[in-house]
Amino acid sequence: MSLWTAPLLVVSDIHLNHAEDDRSRLLLKLLEGARRSEVEYLVLMGDIFDFCLGSHPYFQRKFSSIGKALEKLVESGTQVIYLEGNHEFKLASLPWKGVQVITEGTHTIRLKSGHAVQMAHGDLIYSHKMYRAFRQLVKSPIVTGIARRLPGAWMDRLATKSSEVSRAQDQFRQIEHDKILGAVDAWLEAGTGDFGIFGHFHMPYAEPRRDQRHGGLFSVESWDRPNVLAFRGGAFYRYYFNAAGEPAWQPAEPLVRKFLPGK
């Protein structure tokens, strides 16, 4: 059995800048491995690109190699689901045959094993009202329509510089685990999933459910440390790539909730 044989593989927050950089080559290697294996679903949890306007010809050309690899994976029988992140716009306009793009809200899949997995990009689960208003504005048809008429290379440079400035502040940001997990608890309990998976926060959450039902909450780390979240044998594992691009696995263990209250 191939290393990548699994009902579900998930990646998130890769933040690709170029179609030929190290992260892109590693992603293409993963997609080729999944194509040669038995994978029910591959989920791209959002922010795979540092910036991408899918309706713009510049970005369609720039990331065509990723699109072709995803199309081959679909042809092999894997269902590919792409949840649009906050760094991505109009991805449904990308000419990638068979790739299902979810632009907003929650999406739930049911694996052949019977497990239901609920998913959303994390900023749609927990964020401030001002952030949500800004997100809605920049993703509006008016703004994205104007952006499509601007030079792609210019937008690309501007977005890359903005991302660099934003990431430089990451070390000063305080992660509010209780608030994030409280919002994710409510989101999962309001849905139909056994498991809830999300990205955006760049944290390796792997927490038991607050309501103590079967399942759990899992988030995908960013590719500051390249990794894949995999569901196989009824449990989640993380595969971390080493410097040579070879993966090593470890169980997905709780980051915050080592023990549930009352246990």
N, C-alpha and C positions, 0 to 999 in steps of 0.2 A: 504494500500500500504506500502510495506517495505521501511525502511529508504534508503536502497541501490538500490531500483528500479530507474533506470535511463538509458537513452540511452548510456551514456558514463561515465566511471570511470577511473581516471588516477592517478597513483602513480609514484614517481621518487626519485632517490637519497636516497634510504633507507640505503644503505651501510651496509648490513648484514655481520656480522663476523661469526656468528654461527647459525646453523639451529634450536637451542633451546633457543636462547636468547629472551629478551623482545620484540625486534622489530620483530623477526620472529613470535613469538606467536601472536602479534598484526596483522601482515600481514595475517597469517592463519585465524584469526578471521574475517578479512575483506573478504577474499576469500570465506569463508563459508557463510557469510552473502550475498555476491553477488550471490552465487550458489542458494540460497533459494529465490532470488528475480528475477526480470525481468531486465536484463542488456544486452544491445546489444553488447557493446564492453567494455572490460577491457584492458587498455593500460599500459604497464610497460615501462616507458619513459627512462630507462637506469640507470646504477649504482645501481641497486637493490642490488647487492652484492659489498662488498668492494673489493673483487677480486674473479674472477671465470674464469677458463680455461675449457670451456665446453667439450673439447675433452679429458680431463684427467679423468680417472676413480675415482681418489680421490675426485674431486669436484662433479662428478655425484653422488657419494654416499653421500657426505656431505650435499648436498642440495636436496636430493631425496624427502623429505617431502614437499618442496615447489613445486617441479615438479608434485607430485601426486595431490596436491590441485588444481593446474592449470589444470591438465587433467580432474578432476571432474567438474571444472567450464566449460570447453569446452563441456563436455558431457551434461551439463545442457542446452546448446544452446547459450552460450555467446562466441563471437569471442574474442580470447586472442591474443594480438599483443605485442611483446617484441622488443623494439628498443635497440640494443646493445649500452652500454655506454663505456666510456673510461677506466673503471675499469674491463671490461668484454671482453672475447676473445673466439672465436669459439663457441658461444652459439647455433648455428644451429646444433652442434654435440650433444647437450643434448638430451637424449631419451625421450623427452616430447611430447607425441602424441597430435597433433592438435594445438600446440602453434606455431604461425607464428613469426619467428624471422627475423627482418630487421637489417642487419649488417651495412649498409651504406646508406647515402642519406636521402631523404625525402619520407615519406609515407602519402598518403591521403585516408581518408575514407569518405563515405557519409552515414549519418544516415537515418533511415526510415523517419525522419521528413523533409528530404531534405537538411539539413545543411551539408556542406563539411568542414571537419576538417583536417588540414595539420599539420604534426608533424615531428620532428627531435630532436635528442639529441643536446643540445645547442652548444656543441663545434664544431659541423659540420656547424653551422651557423656563429658563430663568434669566431675566434681564430687567433693567430699569425702564420705566415708561418713556423717558426721553430717548433712550437707545432704540426702543421699538419704533417710535415715531420717525427717527432718523433712518432706520432700516427700511421702513415702508416708503419713505420719500425717495431714497436713492435707488430703490428697486422698482419705482413706479414707471409706467409706460412712457411718461413724458421725459423723465431724466434719462432712462436707458435709450429712448429714441433719439434724444439729442446726442448722447454719447456715441451712438453708432455712426454719427456723421463726423466725429472728430478723428484725427490721425491716430491709428492704433498704437504706433510706436511711442508717441507722445504720452498717451494715457498709460501705457505700460510703464514707462519711466517714472511718471508721477505716482502711480499706485505703488510701485516697488519702493520708492523713497519714503512714502507715507508709512508703509509697513515696517520699514527699517526703524523709523522714528518711534513707532508704536511699540515694537518689540524691545527697544532699548529701555522702555519703562517697565517691562515685565518684572524685573527684580524688585521693583518698589511696590508692586501691587499685592494687596492682601487677599488671599483666597478665603472666602467665607464658606467653609465646608458645610456648616449647619444649614445655612440659607439655601445653598445649591441643592443639597440632598433633600431638604424639606420640600422644595419645589419639584424635584424629580420624583419623590415619593408620591406626592399628590397627582402628578402626571401619570405615573404608572398605575396607581390605584383607580384612576378614572377611566383607564383604558381596558383592553382585553388581553394584554400581553402577560406571559409568565415572566419574561425577562425584558428589561428596558435597556437599550444601548444608546449612547449619545457621544458627541464630540464637543469641540469648541473650547473647553476649559483647559485642555492640555494636561489633564490629571488622570492617573490610572485608578479610577474608582472601580471597586469590585465588592459591592456592599450587599448584605442580605436585605430583603424587603422589610420595610417597617411594619407591615401587617402580618409578617411572619408566614406568609404563604410561600409555596414552592416558587423558586425563581431568584431573581436578584437584579441589581443595578450595575451596569458596566459602562465605563467610558473608555475611549481610545486615546492614548497619548499622542502628542504631536510627533512629527518626524525629526525633531531635534535629537530624538533617539529612535531611529527607524524601527517600526514594529507593526505587527498584525495581531488583531484579536480574532481568535478562532474558537468555534464551538464544535466540539467533537466528543462522542461518548457521553453526552448529557452534561458536559461541563465546559467552562470557558478556560482557554489558555492564551498566554501571550507569547508571540514569537519575536524575539529581538535579533536584529541583524548585527553581526560583528563587522570589523573593519574590512574583512574580505568579502562581505556581502552574503555570508552564510548564516542561516537562522538557527537559533537555539531556543528551546521552549522552556517555559516555567508556568506553573499554575497561576491563575489570576487570583490574587489574595486580597482581602479587605485592606483598604488604605485608612479608613476612618473608624468603621464600626467593627472593632475586633470582637466585641460581644454585643448582642442585642440587649436593650433594657429589660431587666427581669430575668435574664438567663444566668 
